[in-house]
Amino acid sequence: MDAKEIIARRVAQELRDRTLVNLGIGLPTMVARYVPEGMLVAFQSENGIIGFGARPPEGMEDPNLTDAGGGFISALPGAFAFDSATSFALIRGGHLAMTVLGGLQVDAKGRLANWMVPGKMVAGMGGAMDLVSGAKRVVVAMQHAAKGEAKIVPELTLPPTSARPVSLVVTDLAVIEPTPEGLVLRERAPGVALEEILAATAAPLMFDNDVPEMTL
């Protein structure tokens, strides 16, 4: 099981039956593959679709069915499409039970940076700011470090997406919950030692003596 699959499988455990959930572009879309059996979840994308599923098999892609990042998706029975104004009215109106977003950094206060890197061209801010502000729960799905640099940091060095802290951070090494007291280490990835997590995390972590492993 690679890092992305570990993250997507663990995030899928945060889904709840009969809820509306936004999946951000990239890694978060993988969560659609691992919906618990028997659970009904309506996935939403900012470009205007509710009821999408995992990427179709190679050769079965429909160019008219993509997520907000242009990645191919499938449409489940009952899916429907609508304009961006309606899509953002759902987001800003607080109708999303949860959003799953990728991340560039999360700081000790639980604030997320995920929309731009200074000096690099970006197409636009997308819906990340609206999603972090509007969804009831915000789950960040990201790898714990990138190119040897920690992504969980004391203070953001990249532009923040929102002042609102996220609800949960799931990485290939750990599950971390931001709280008013600080970041709490809730779970370790299978086979990952506490020392490895601490070495890869720049921000302080609070934890019990016995941190349980993720169940995937």
VEXBA-336908 format. One record per atom (N, C-alpha, C): residue number from 1; x, y, z. Coordinates in pm, whole numbers. Layout:
<atoms>
resi=NUM&u=X&v=Y&w=Z $
...
</atoms>
This chain:
<atoms>
resi=1&u=84&v=-118&w=0 $
resi=1&u=0&v=0&w=0 $
resi=1&u=89&v=125&w=0 $
resi=2&u=73&v=211&w=-101 $
resi=2&u=159&v=330&w=-106 $
resi=2&u=103&v=441&w=-19 $
resi=3&u=180&v=552&w=-9 $
resi=3&u=144&v=661&w=81 $
resi=3&u=7&v=719&w=51 $
resi=4&u=-23&v=741&w=-77 $
resi=4&u=-151&v=801&w=-114 $
resi=4&u=-268&v=710&w=-78 $
resi=5&u=-251&v=581&w=-98 $
resi=5&u=-359&v=489&w=-65 $
resi=5&u=-383&v=485&w=86 $
resi=6&u=-276&v=487&w=165 $
resi=6&u=-290&v=490&w=311 $
resi=6&u=-373&v=612&w=352 $
resi=7&u=-340&v=727&w=296 $
resi=7&u=-411&v=850&w=330 $
resi=7&u=-558&v=842&w=289 $
resi=8&u=-584&v=800&w=165 $
resi=8&u=-721&v=796&w=115 $
resi=8&u=-807&v=697&w=193 $
resi=9&u=-751&v=581&w=224 $
resi=9&u=-827&v=481&w=301 $
resi=9&u=-861&v=533&w=441 $
resi=10&u=-765&v=603&w=503 $
resi=10&u=-793&v=653&w=638 $
resi=10&u=-894&v=768&w=636 $
resi=11&u=-882&v=856&w=538 $
resi=11&u=-978&v=966&w=527 $
resi=11&u=-1119&v=912&w=504 $
resi=12&u=-1131&v=806&w=426 $
resi=12&u=-1263&v=748&w=398 $
resi=12&u=-1335&v=706&w=525 $
resi=13&u=-1260&v=677&w=630 $
resi=13&u=-1323&v=639&w=757 $
resi=13&u=-1391&v=758&w=824 $
resi=14&u=-1361&v=878&w=779 $
resi=14&u=-1425&v=998&w=834 $
resi=14&u=-1558&v=1029&w=766 $
resi=15&u=-1591&v=958&w=659 $
resi=15&u=-1718&v=979&w=589 $
resi=15&u=-1835&v=933&w=676 $
resi=16&u=-1947&v=997&w=658 $
resi=16&u=-2069&v=961&w=731 $
resi=16&u=-2183&v=939&w=632 $
resi=17&u=-2271&v=847&w=665 $
resi=17&u=-2380&v=807&w=575 $
resi=17&u=-2474&v=924&w=546 $
resi=18&u=-2517&v=933&w=421 $
resi=18&u=-2617&v=1030&w=376 $
resi=18&u=-2574&v=1175&w=401 $
resi=19&u=-2451&v=1204&w=363 $
resi=19&u=-2400&v=1340&w=376 $
resi=19&u=-2347&v=1389&w=242 $
resi=20&u=-2333&v=1522&w=231 $
resi=20&u=-2276&v=1585&w=113 $
resi=20&u=-2131&v=1622&w=144 $
resi=21&u=-2040&v=1570&w=62 $
resi=21&u=-1896&v=1584&w=88 $
resi=21&u=-1825&v=1635&w=-35 $
resi=22&u=-1742&v=1736&w=-18 $
resi=22&u=-1660&v=1787&w=-128 $
resi=22&u=-1523&v=1719&w=-126 $
resi=23&u=-1477&v=1676&w=-242 $
resi=23&u=-1342&v=1622&w=-255 $
resi=23&u=-1261&v=1718&w=-341 $
resi=24&u=-1152&v=1771&w=-285 $
resi=24&u=-1065&v=1859&w=-360 $
resi=24&u=-990&v=1785&w=-469 $
resi=25&u=-915&v=1859&w=-549 $
resi=25&u=-845&v=1799&w=-662 $
resi=25&u=-723&v=1721&w=-614 $
resi=26&u=-678&v=1628&w=-699 $
resi=26&u=-559&v=1549&w=-666 $
resi=26&u=-589&v=1435&w=-571 $
resi=27&u=-504&v=1419&w=-472 $
resi=27&u=-515&v=1309&w=-376 $
resi=27&u=-655&v=1294&w=-315 $
resi=28&u=-723&v=1401&w=-274 $
resi=28&u=-855&v=1382&w=-213 $
resi=28&u=-956&v=1304&w=-298 $
resi=29&u=-944&v=1312&w=-431 $
resi=29&u=-1041&v=1240&w=-515 $
resi=29&u=-1029&v=1089&w=-498 $
resi=30&u=-913&v=1041&w=-451 $
resi=30&u=-895&v=897&w=-430 $
resi=30&u=-987&v=843&w=-320 $
resi=31&u=-1035&v=931&w=-233 $
resi=31&u=-1123&v=887&w=-123 $
resi=31&u=-1249&v=821&w=-177 $
resi=32&u=-1293&v=862&w=-296 $
resi=32&u=-1414&v=805&w=-355 $
resi=32&u=-1401&v=655&w=-382 $
resi=33&u=-1278&v=604&w=-389 $
resi=33&u=-1259&v=460&w=-414 $
resi=33&u=-1286&v=376&w=-290 $
resi=34&u=-1284&v=439&w=-172 $
resi=34&u=-1281&v=361&w=-49 $
resi=34&u=-1399&v=392&w=45 $
resi=35&u=-1511&v=431&w=-13 $
resi=35&u=-1632&v=454&w=68 $
resi=35&u=-1671&v=322&w=135 $
resi=36&u=-1692&v=322&w=267 $
resi=36&u=-1730&v=198&w=336 $
resi=36&u=-1854&v=134&w=275 $
resi=37&u=-1852&v=3&w=267 $
resi=37&u=-1963&v=-71&w=206 $
resi=37&u=-2094&v=-37&w=274 $
resi=38&u=-2196&v=-13&w=192 $
resi=38&u=-2329&v=16&w=245 $
resi=38&u=-2353&v=161&w=279 $
resi=39&u=-2249&v=245&w=269 $
resi=39&u=-2264&v=386&w=302 $
resi=39&u=-2299&v=465&w=177 $
resi=40&u=-2392&v=558&w=192 $
resi=40&u=-2433&v=645&w=81 $
resi=40&u=-2378&v=785&w=107 $
resi=41&u=-2284&v=826&w=23 $
resi=41&u=-2224&v=959&w=34 $
resi=41&u=-2235&v=1028&w=-101 $
resi=42&u=-2280&v=1153&w=-102 $
resi=42&u=-2289&v=1231&w=-225 $
resi=42&u=-2167&v=1321&w=-234 $
resi=43&u=-2079&v=1293&w=-331 $
resi=43&u=-1959&v=1373&w=-350 $
resi=43&u=-1988&v=1491&w=-442 $
resi=44&u=-1937&v=1609&w=-402 $
resi=44&u=-1959&v=1732&w=-476 $
resi=44&u=-1826&v=1789&w=-521 $
resi=45&u=-1825&v=1850&w=-640 $
resi=45&u=-1707&v=1920&w=-690 $
resi=45&u=-1747&v=2062&w=-726 $
resi=46&u=-1655&v=2160&w=-702 $
resi=46&u=-1689&v=2301&w=-719 $
resi=46&u=-1734&v=2337&w=-860 $
resi=47&u=-1690&v=2261&w=-961 $
resi=47&u=-1728&v=2296&w=-1097 $
resi=47&u=-1872&v=2259&w=-1130 $
resi=48&u=-1944&v=2196&w=-1035 $
resi=48&u=-2088&v=2179&w=-1053 $
resi=48&u=-2138&v=2039&w=-1077 $
resi=49&u=-2106&v=1946&w=-988 $
resi=49&u=-2161&v=1812&w=-996 $
resi=49&u=-2178&v=1756&w=-855 $
resi=50&u=-2286&v=1685&w=-834 $
resi=50&u=-2307&v=1607&w=-712 $
resi=50&u=-2335&v=1464&w=-755 $
resi=51&u=-2267&v=1371&w=-690 $
resi=51&u=-2289&v=1230&w=-720 $
resi=51&u=-2182&v=1169&w=-809 $
resi=52&u=-2059&v=1218&w=-797 $
resi=52&u=-1954&v=1157&w=-878 $
resi=52&u=-1885&v=1045&w=-803 $
resi=53&u=-1820&v=960&w=-880 $
resi=53&u=-1748&v=846&w=-822 $
resi=53&u=-1603&v=849&w=-862 $
resi=54&u=-1535&v=738&w=-840 $
resi=54&u=-1392&v=729&w=-867 $
resi=54&u=-1361&v=743&w=-1016 $
resi=55&u=-1235&v=769&w=-1047 $
resi=55&u=-1190&v=779&w=-1185 $
resi=55&u=-1225&v=649&w=-1257 $
resi=56&u=-1280&v=657&w=-1379 $
resi=56&u=-1314&v=535&w=-1453 $
resi=56&u=-1190&v=462&w=-1502 $
resi=57&u=-1203&v=336&w=-1542 $
resi=57&u=-1089&v=262&w=-1596 $
resi=57&u=-1033&v=332&w=-1720 $
resi=58&u=-905&v=311&w=-1745 $
resi=58&u=-840&v=372&w=-1861 $
resi=58&u=-913&v=333&w=-1989 $
resi=59&u=-941&v=433&w=-2071 $
resi=59&u=-1013&v=410&w=-2196 $
resi=59&u=-1162&v=434&w=-2185 $
resi=60&u=-1213&v=447&w=-2060 $
resi=60&u=-1356&v=468&w=-2037 $
resi=60&u=-1386&v=612&w=-1994 $
resi=61&u=-1285&v=701&w=-2000 $
resi=61&u=-1304&v=838&w=-1956 $
resi=61&u=-1399&v=915&w=-2049 $
resi=62&u=-1479&v=1002&w=-1989 $
resi=62&u=-1569&v=1090&w=-2064 $
resi=62&u=-1516&v=1233&w=-2048 $
resi=63&u=-1478&v=1300&w=-2156 $
resi=63&u=-1422&v=1436&w=-2143 $
resi=63&u=-1520&v=1536&w=-2083 $
resi=64&u=-1649&v=1503&w=-2080 $
resi=64&u=-1747&v=1592&w=-2020 $
resi=64&u=-1764&v=1568&w=-1870 $
resi=65&u=-1695&v=1468&w=-1816 $
resi=65&u=-1706&v=1437&w=-1674 $
resi=65&u=-1569&v=1454&w=-1608 $
resi=66&u=-1548&v=1572&w=-1549 $
resi=66&u=-1422&v=1600&w=-1481 $
resi=66&u=-1449&v=1670&w=-1349 $
resi=67&u=-1350&v=1663&w=-1260 $
resi=67&u=-1360&v=1739&w=-1136 $
resi=67&u=-1310&v=1882&w=-1159 $
resi=68&u=-1301&v=1960&w=-1051 $
resi=68&u=-1263&v=2100&w=-1064 $
resi=68&u=-1120&v=2118&w=-1116 $
resi=69&u=-1037&v=2015&w=-1102 $
resi=69&u=-900&v=2023&w=-1151 $
resi=69&u=-882&v=1965&w=-1289 $
resi=70&u=-991&v=1920&w=-1351 $
resi=70&u=-983&v=1862&w=-1484 $
resi=70&u=-956&v=1713&w=-1485 $
resi=71&u=-952&v=1649&w=-1367 $
resi=71&u=-931&v=1504&w=-1361 $
resi=71&u=-1058&v=1429&w=-1394 $
resi=72&u=-1045&v=1316&w=-1460 $
resi=72&u=-1162&v=1238&w=-1499 $
resi=72&u=-1230&v=1177&w=-1376 $
resi=73&u=-1364&v=1178&w=-1377 $
resi=73&u=-1445&v=1116&w=-1273 $
resi=73&u=-1554&v=1035&w=-1340 $
resi=74&u=-1622&v=955&w=-1261 $
resi=74&u=-1740&v=883&w=-1309 $
resi=74&u=-1864&v=946&w=-1247 $
resi=75&u=-1980&v=922&w=-1306 $
resi=75&u=-2106&v=970&w=-1252 $
resi=75&u=-2187&v=851&w=-1203 $
resi=76&u=-2228&v=855&w=-1077 $
resi=76&u=-2306&v=748&w=-1019 $
resi=76&u=-2454&v=767&w=-1053 $
resi=77&u=-2536&v=662&w=-1044 $
resi=77&u=-2679&v=677&w=-1069 $
resi=77&u=-2739&v=787&w=-981 $
resi=78&u=-2813&v=878&w=-1044 $
resi=78&u=-2873&v=989&w=-970 $
resi=78&u=-2789&v=1114&w=-968 $
resi=79&u=-2669&v=1110&w=-1026 $
resi=79&u=-2582&v=1229&w=-1028 $
resi=79&u=-2647&v=1340&w=-1112 $
resi=80&u=-2614&v=1463&w=-1076 $
resi=80&u=-2665&v=1575&w=-1156 $
resi=80&u=-2564&v=1689&w=-1158 $
resi=81&u=-2573&v=1770&w=-1264 $
resi=81&u=-2480&v=1880&w=-1284 $
resi=81&u=-2554&v=2013&w=-1278 $
resi=82&u=-2480&v=2118&w=-1244 $
resi=82&u=-2541&v=2251&w=-1231 $
resi=82&u=-2431&v=2355&w=-1247 $
resi=83&u=-2467&v=2483&w=-1242 $
resi=83&u=-2368&v=2588&w=-1267 $
resi=83&u=-2284&v=2616&w=-1142 $
resi=84&u=-2176&v=2691&w=-1164 $
resi=84&u=-2083&v=2721&w=-1054 $
resi=84&u=-2148&v=2807&w=-946 $
resi=85&u=-2241&v=2894&w=-986 $
resi=85&u=-2306&v=2979&w=-886 $
resi=85&u=-2383&v=2894&w=-785 $
resi=86&u=-2453&v=2794&w=-834 $
resi=86&u=-2526&v=2704&w=-744 $
resi=86&u=-2429&v=2623&w=-659 $
resi=87&u=-2320&v=2579&w=-721 $
resi=87&u=-2221&v=2500&w=-648 $
resi=87&u=-2164&v=2579&w=-531 $
resi=88&u=-2128&v=2705&w=-555 $
resi=88&u=-2070&v=2785&w=-447 $
resi=88&u=-2174&v=2832&w=-347 $
resi=89&u=-2299&v=2838&w=-388 $
resi=89&u=-2406&v=2867&w=-291 $
resi=89&u=-2418&v=2753&w=-191 $
resi=90&u=-2400&v=2630&w=-237 $
resi=90&u=-2400&v=2514&w=-147 $
resi=90&u=-2283&v=2523&w=-49 $
resi=91&u=-2166&v=2559&w=-100 $
resi=91&u=-2046&v=2567&w=-17 $
resi=91&u=-2057&v=2680&w=85 $
resi=92&u=-2088&v=2799&w=36 $
resi=92&u=-2093&v=2916&w=123 $
resi=92&u=-2213&v=2913&w=217 $
resi=93&u=-2315&v=2839&w=179 $
resi=93&u=-2435&v=2830&w=262 $
resi=93&u=-2424&v=2730&w=376 $
resi=94&u=-2309&v=2663&w=387 $
resi=94&u=-2289&v=2569&w=497 $
resi=94&u=-2356&v=2435&w=479 $
resi=95&u=-2377&v=2394&w=355 $
resi=95&u=-2449&v=2269&w=330 $
resi=95&u=-2359&v=2147&w=318 $
resi=96&u=-2228&v=2167&w=319 $
resi=96&u=-2135&v=2054&w=310 $
resi=96&u=-2105&v=1999&w=449 $
resi=97&u=-2124&v=1869&w=466 $
resi=97&u=-2088&v=1806&w=593 $
resi=97&u=-1937&v=1803&w=611 $
resi=98&u=-1865&v=1789&w=500 $
resi=98&u=-1720&v=1777&w=508 $
resi=98&u=-1657&v=1812&w=375 $
resi=99&u=-1535&v=1865&w=380 $
resi=99&u=-1453&v=1877&w=260 $
resi=99&u=-1319&v=1812&w=288 $
resi=100&u=-1263&v=1750&w=186 $
resi=100&u=-1130&v=1689&w=194 $
resi=100&u=-1040&v=1764&w=98 $
resi=101&u=-934&v=1825&w=151 $
resi=101&u=-848&v=1910&w=70 $
resi=101&u=-701&v=1867&w=82 $
resi=102&u=-626&v=1888&w=-22 $
resi=102&u=-483&v=1870&w=-15 $
resi=102&u=-421&v=1987&w=61 $
resi=103&u=-294&v=1973&w=98 $
resi=103&u=-229&v=2078&w=174 $
resi=103&u=-84&v=2095&w=138 $
resi=104&u=-36&v=2219&w=144 $
resi=104&u=106&v=2248&w=132 $
resi=104&u=170&v=2260&w=269 $
resi=105&u=95&v=2321&w=363 $
resi=105&u=139&v=2332&w=503 $
resi=105&u=17&v=2337&w=595 $
resi=106&u=36&v=2289&w=716 $
resi=106&u=-58&v=2312&w=826 $
resi=106&u=27&v=2356&w=945 $
resi=107&u=-18&v=2462&w=1015 $
resi=107&u=65&v=2511&w=1125 $
resi=107&u=12&v=2465&w=1262 $
resi=108&u=81&v=2507&w=1367 $
resi=108&u=50&v=2462&w=1502 $
resi=108&u=-88&v=2504&w=1548 $
resi=109&u=-147&v=2604&w=1483 $
resi=109&u=-283&v=2647&w=1515 $
resi=109&u=-388&v=2578&w=1429 $
resi=110&u=-342&v=2488&w=1341 $
resi=110&u=-436&v=2417&w=1254 $
resi=110&u=-474&v=2492&w=1130 $
resi=111&u=-405&v=2602&w=1100 $
resi=111&u=-435&v=2678&w=980 $
resi=111&u=-370&v=2613&w=858 $
resi=112&u=-443&v=2616&w=748 $
resi=112&u=-402&v=2549&w=624 $
resi=112&u=-349&v=2650&w=522 $
resi=113&u=-243&v=2612&w=452 $
resi=113&u=-197&v=2682&w=332 $
resi=113&u=-200&v=2581&w=218 $
resi=114&u=-280&v=2609&w=115 $
resi=114&u=-286&v=2510&w=6 $
resi=114&u=-319&v=2570&w=-130 $
resi=115&u=-315&v=2703&w=-143 $
resi=115&u=-362&v=2755&w=-271 $
resi=115&u=-254&v=2818&w=-358 $
resi=116&u=-139&v=2854&w=-302 $
resi=116&u=-35&v=2909&w=-389 $
resi=116&u=100&v=2903&w=-321 $
resi=117&u=204&v=2905&w=-404 $
resi=117&u=342&v=2920&w=-360 $
resi=117&u=392&v=3051&w=-419 $
resi=118&u=436&v=3146&w=-336 $
resi=118&u=481&v=3276&w=-390 $
resi=118&u=587&v=3259&w=-498 $
resi=119&u=569&v=3335&w=-605 $
resi=119&u=664&v=3330&w=-715 $
resi=119&u=630&v=3229&w=-822 $
resi=120&u=530&v=3145&w=-796 $
resi=120&u=489&v=3046&w=-896 $
resi=120&u=352&v=3085&w=-952 $
resi=121&u=335&v=3063&w=-1081 $
resi=121&u=208&v=3097&w=-1146 $
resi=121&u=98&v=3001&w=-1099 $
resi=122&u=-19&v=3057&w=-1070 $
resi=122&u=-135&v=2975&w=-1037 $
resi=122&u=-251&v=3022&w=-1123 $
resi=123&u=-340&v=2929&w=-1156 $
resi=123&u=-455&v=2962&w=-1240 $
resi=123&u=-556&v=3049&w=-1164 $
resi=124&u=-557&v=3040&w=-1032 $
resi=124&u=-651&v=3115&w=-949 $
resi=124&u=-661&v=3046&w=-814 $
resi=125&u=-732&v=3111&w=-723 $
resi=125&u=-740&v=3055&w=-589 $
resi=125&u=-837&v=2937&w=-579 $
resi=126&u=-920&v=2919&w=-683 $
resi=126&u=-1014&v=2807&w=-680 $
resi=126&u=-1115&v=2822&w=-567 $
resi=127&u=-1163&v=2709&w=-515 $
resi=127&u=-1266&v=2714&w=-412 $
resi=127&u=-1216&v=2687&w=-272 $
resi=128&u=-1084&v=2676&w=-255 $
resi=128&u=-1030&v=2633&w=-126 $
resi=128&u=-1071&v=2725&w=-12 $
resi=129&u=-1066&v=2855&w=-33 $
resi=129&u=-1100&v=2949&w=74 $
resi=129&u=-1246&v=2935&w=115 $
resi=130&u=-1333&v=2921&w=16 $
resi=130&u=-1476&v=2903&w=45 $
resi=130&u=-1499&v=2772&w=119 $
resi=131&u=-1429&v=2667&w=77 $
resi=131&u=-1449&v=2535&w=137 $
resi=131&u=-1403&v=2532&w=283 $
resi=132&u=-1286&v=2588&w=311 $
resi=132&u=-1237&v=2587&w=448 $
resi=132&u=-1329&v=2670&w=538 $
resi=133&u=-1386&v=2775&w=484 $
resi=133&u=-1474&v=2861&w=563 $
resi=133&u=-1616&v=2806&w=575 $
resi=134&u=-1661&v=2732&w=472 $
resi=134&u=-1801&v=2694&w=466 $
resi=134&u=-1837&v=2554&w=508 $
resi=135&u=-1747&v=2458&w=494 $
resi=135&u=-1780&v=2319&w=527 $
resi=135&u=-1783&v=2299&w=678 $
resi=136&u=-1869&v=2209&w=724 $
resi=136&u=-1879&v=2182&w=868 $
resi=136&u=-1750&v=2120&w=922 $
resi=137&u=-1689&v=2029&w=846 $
resi=137&u=-1562&v=1970&w=885 $
resi=137&u=-1464&v=1984&w=768 $
resi=138&u=-1338&v=2010&w=800 $
resi=138&u=-1234&v=2022&w=698 $
resi=138&u=-1124&v=1922&w=730 $
resi=139&u=-1106&v=1825&w=642 $
resi=139&u=-1003&v=1723&w=659 $
resi=139&u=-895&v=1746&w=554 $
resi=140&u=-772&v=1756&w=600 $
resi=140&u=-658&v=1775&w=510 $
resi=140&u=-594&v=1640&w=482 $
resi=141&u=-580&v=1608&w=356 $
resi=141&u=-516&v=1482&w=313 $
resi=141&u=-388&v=1518&w=240 $
resi=142&u=-273&v=1490&w=302 $
resi=142&u=-146&v=1528&w=240 $
resi=142&u=-34&v=1438&w=290 $
resi=143&u=75&v=1433&w=216 $
resi=143&u=192&v=1362&w=263 $
resi=143&u=258&v=1444&w=374 $
resi=144&u=320&v=1374&w=467 $
resi=144&u=370&v=1437&w=589 $
resi=144&u=484&v=1535&w=562 $
resi=145&u=564&v=1504&w=462 $
resi=145&u=678&v=1589&w=426 $
resi=145&u=694&v=1588&w=275 $
resi=146&u=762&v=1689&w=223 $
resi=146&u=787&v=1696&w=79 $
resi=146&u=932&v=1738&w=56 $
resi=147&u=1005&v=1658&w=-20 $
resi=147&u=1145&v=1687&w=-52 $
resi=147&u=1227&v=1711&w=74 $
resi=148&u=1198&v=1632&w=176 $
resi=148&u=1272&v=1642&w=301 $
resi=148&u=1231&v=1756&w=391 $
resi=149&u=1132&v=1835&w=350 $
resi=149&u=1085&v=1948&w=429 $
resi=149&u=955&v=1914&w=499 $
resi=150&u=944&v=1947&w=628 $
resi=150&u=822&v=1924&w=703 $
resi=150&u=708&v=2010&w=648 $
resi=151&u=589&v=1954&w=645 $
resi=151&u=471&v=2028&w=600 $
resi=151&u=382&v=2067&w=718 $
resi=152&u=410&v=2011&w=835 $
resi=152&u=339&v=2050&w=957 $
resi=152&u=437&v=2134&w=1037 $
resi=153&u=408&v=2265&w=1041 $
resi=153&u=508&v=2363&w=1083 $
resi=153&u=458&v=2451&w=1198 $
resi=154&u=549&v=2515&w=1272 $
resi=154&u=505&v=2604&w=1381 $
resi=154&u=421&v=2721&w=1331 $
resi=155&u=466&v=2784&w=1222 $
resi=155&u=396&v=2897&w=1162 $
resi=155&u=397&v=2879&w=1010 $
resi=156&u=288&v=2917&w=944 $
resi=156&u=283&v=2909&w=799 $
resi=156&u=386&v=3003&w=737 $
resi=157&u=457&v=2954&w=638 $
resi=157&u=545&v=3040&w=559 $
resi=157&u=486&v=3064&w=420 $
resi=158&u=375&v=2998&w=391 $
resi=158&u=302&v=3017&w=266 $
resi=158&u=172&v=3091&w=296 $
resi=159&u=111&v=3155&w=196 $
resi=159&u=-12&v=3230&w=221 $
resi=159&u=-123&v=3140&w=276 $
resi=160&u=-187&v=3179&w=387 $
resi=160&u=-292&v=3096&w=446 $
resi=160&u=-416&v=3091&w=357 $
resi=161&u=-485&v=2980&w=363 $
resi=161&u=-610&v=2965&w=290 $
resi=161&u=-725&v=3028&w=367 $
resi=162&u=-723&v=3014&w=499 $
resi=162&u=-828&v=3070&w=585 $
resi=162&u=-772&v=3083&w=725 $
resi=163&u=-831&v=3173&w=803 $
resi=163&u=-793&v=3186&w=943 $
resi=163&u=-855&v=3075&w=1027 $
resi=164&u=-956&v=3010&w=973 $
resi=164&u=-1023&v=2903&w=1046 $
resi=164&u=-936&v=2778&w=1050 $
resi=165&u=-916&v=2716&w=1166 $
resi=165&u=-838&v=2592&w=1171 $
resi=165&u=-913&v=2477&w=1108 $
resi=166&u=-839&v=2381&w=1057 $
resi=166&u=-901&v=2261&w=999 $
resi=166&u=-940&v=2165&w=1111 $
resi=167&u=-1018&v=2065&w=1076 $
resi=167&u=-1070&v=1970&w=1175 $
resi=167&u=-975&v=1854&w=1200 $
resi=168&u=-907&v=1807&w=1094 $
resi=168&u=-824&v=1688&w=1105 $
resi=168&u=-721&v=1689&w=994 $
resi=169&u=-602&v=1635&w=1023 $
resi=169&u=-497&v=1620&w=922 $
resi=169&u=-461&v=1473&w=914 $
resi=170&u=-471&v=1416&w=793 $
resi=170&u=-436&v=1276&w=772 $
resi=170&u=-319&v=1271&w=675 $
resi=171&u=-208&v=1212&w=719 $
resi=171&u=-90&v=1200&w=634 $
resi=171&u=-54&v=1052&w=620 $
resi=172&u=53&v=1027&w=545 $
resi=172&u=100&v=890&w=530 $
resi=172&u=168&v=838&w=656 $
resi=173&u=191&v=926&w=754 $
resi=173&u=254&v=885&w=880 $
resi=173&u=160&v=890&w=999 $
resi=174&u=58&v=978&w=995 $
resi=174&u=-15&v=1003&w=1118 $
resi=174&u=-152&v=1066&w=1094 $
resi=175&u=-234&v=1060&w=1199 $
resi=175&u=-358&v=1137&w=1207 $
resi=175&u=-339&v=1239&w=1318 $
resi=176&u=-356&v=1366&w=1286 $
resi=176&u=-330&v=1474&w=1380 $
resi=176&u=-454&v=1563&w=1388 $
resi=177&u=-495&v=1594&w=1510 $
resi=177&u=-613&v=1678&w=1531 $
resi=177&u=-573&v=1813&w=1590 $
resi=178&u=-599&v=1923&w=1519 $
resi=178&u=-576&v=2055&w=1578 $
resi=178&u=-679&v=2084&w=1688 $
resi=179&u=-633&v=2131&w=1801 $
resi=179&u=-721&v=2169&w=1911 $
resi=179&u=-679&v=2307&w=1961 $
resi=180&u=-761&v=2372&w=2045 $
resi=180&u=-720&v=2503&w=2100 $
resi=180&u=-590&v=2497&w=2177 $
resi=181&u=-555&v=2380&w=2229 $
resi=181&u=-431&v=2365&w=2307 $
resi=181&u=-310&v=2334&w=2218 $
resi=182&u=-335&v=2292&w=2095 $
resi=182&u=-226&v=2257&w=2005 $
resi=182&u=-259&v=2135&w=1921 $
resi=183&u=-161&v=2083&w=1850 $
resi=183&u=-180&v=1966&w=1762 $
resi=183&u=-167&v=1838&w=1844 $
resi=184&u=-270&v=1752&w=1832 $
resi=184&u=-272&v=1626&w=1907 $
resi=184&u=-252&v=1510&w=1811 $
resi=185&u=-152&v=1428&w=1836 $
resi=185&u=-126&v=1308&w=1757 $
resi=185&u=-223&v=1199&w=1801 $
resi=186&u=-315&v=1163&w=1711 $
resi=186&u=-419&v=1065&w=1745 $
resi=186&u=-382&v=922&w=1703 $
resi=187&u=-318&v=906&w=1586 $
resi=187&u=-289&v=772&w=1535 $
resi=187&u=-158&v=773&w=1457 $
resi=188&u=-94&v=656&w=1453 $
resi=188&u=25&v=634&w=1370 $
resi=188&u=-14&v=547&w=1251 $
resi=189&u=51&v=568&w=1139 $
resi=189&u=31&v=479&w=1025 $
resi=189&u=88&v=342&w=1059 $
resi=190&u=38&v=236&w=997 $
resi=190&u=87&v=101&w=1027 $
resi=190&u=239&v=90&w=1012 $
resi=191&u=305&v=41&w=1117 $
resi=191&u=448&v=19&w=1113 $
resi=191&u=532&v=143&w=1133 $
resi=192&u=470&v=258&w=1157 $
resi=192&u=545&v=383&w=1174 $
resi=192&u=566&v=408&w=1323 $
resi=193&u=691&v=433&w=1360 $
resi=193&u=725&v=459&w=1500 $
resi=193&u=699&v=605&w=1535 $
resi=194&u=672&v=627&w=1661 $
resi=194&u=649&v=763&w=1711 $
resi=194&u=768&v=853&w=1678 $
resi=195&u=887&v=801&w=1693 $
resi=195&u=1007&v=881&w=1668 $
resi=195&u=1014&v=929&w=1523 $
resi=196&u=968&v=847&w=1431 $
resi=196&u=969&v=886&w=1290 $
resi=196&u=874&v=1002&w=1265 $
resi=197&u=758&v=999&w=1328 $
resi=197&u=661&v=1107&w=1314 $
resi=197&u=717&v=1238&w=1372 $
resi=198&u=775&v=1229&w=1491 $
resi=198&u=829&v=1348&w=1555 $
resi=198&u=943&v=1409&w=1473 $
resi=199&u=1026&v=1324&w=1414 $
resi=199&u=1138&v=1372&w=1335 $
resi=199&u=1093&v=1443&w=1207 $
resi=200&u=975&v=1404&w=1156 $
resi=200&u=925&v=1459&w=1030 $
resi=200&u=830&v=1576&w=1052 $
resi=201&u=807&v=1614&w=1178 $
resi=201&u=711&v=1719&w=1212 $
resi=201&u=785&v=1836&w=1277 $
resi=202&u=769&v=1956&w=1219 $
resi=202&u=837&v=2073&w=1273 $
resi=202&u=760&v=2138&w=1387 $
resi=203&u=627&v=2122&w=1387 $
resi=203&u=545&v=2181&w=1492 $
resi=203&u=540&v=2089&w=1614 $
resi=204&u=519&v=2143&w=1734 $
resi=204&u=507&v=2058&w=1853 $
resi=204&u=382&v=1970&w=1845 $
resi=205&u=393&v=1847&w=1894 $
resi=205&u=280&v=1755&w=1899 $
resi=205&u=255&v=1711&w=2043 $
resi=206&u=128&v=1701&w=2078 $
resi=206&u=88&v=1642&w=2207 $
resi=206&u=40&v=1500&w=2180 $
resi=207&u=71&v=1408&w=2272 $
resi=207&u=32&v=1269&w=2249 $
resi=207&u=34&v=1192&w=2380 $
resi=208&u=-44&v=1083&w=2381 $
resi=208&u=-44&v=991&w=2495 $
resi=208&u=77&v=899&w=2483 $
resi=209&u=102&v=824&w=2591 $
resi=209&u=215&v=731&w=2591 $
resi=209&u=200&v=622&w=2486 $
resi=210&u=76&v=581&w=2459 $
resi=210&u=51&v=472&w=2365 $
resi=210&u=-37&v=523&w=2252 $
resi=211&u=25&v=566&w=2142 $
resi=211&u=-51&v=618&w=2026 $
resi=211&u=-89&v=499&w=1939 $
resi=212&u=-220&v=475&w=1918 $
resi=212&u=-260&v=357&w=1840 $
resi=212&u=-230&v=371&w=1691 $
resi=213&u=-221&v=255&w=1624 $
resi=213&u=-203&v=252&w=1480 $
resi=213&u=-337&v=275&w=1409 $
resi=214&u=-330&v=333&w=1291 $
resi=214&u=-449&v=343&w=1206 $
resi=214&u=-502&v=204&w=1175 $
resi=215&u=-633&v=194&w=1161 $
resi=215&u=-696&v=73&w=1110 $
resi=215&u=-741&v=101&w=969 $
resi=216&u=-686&v=31&w=871 $
resi=216&u=-716&v=59&w=731 $
resi=216&u=-796&v=-55&w=669 $
</atoms>
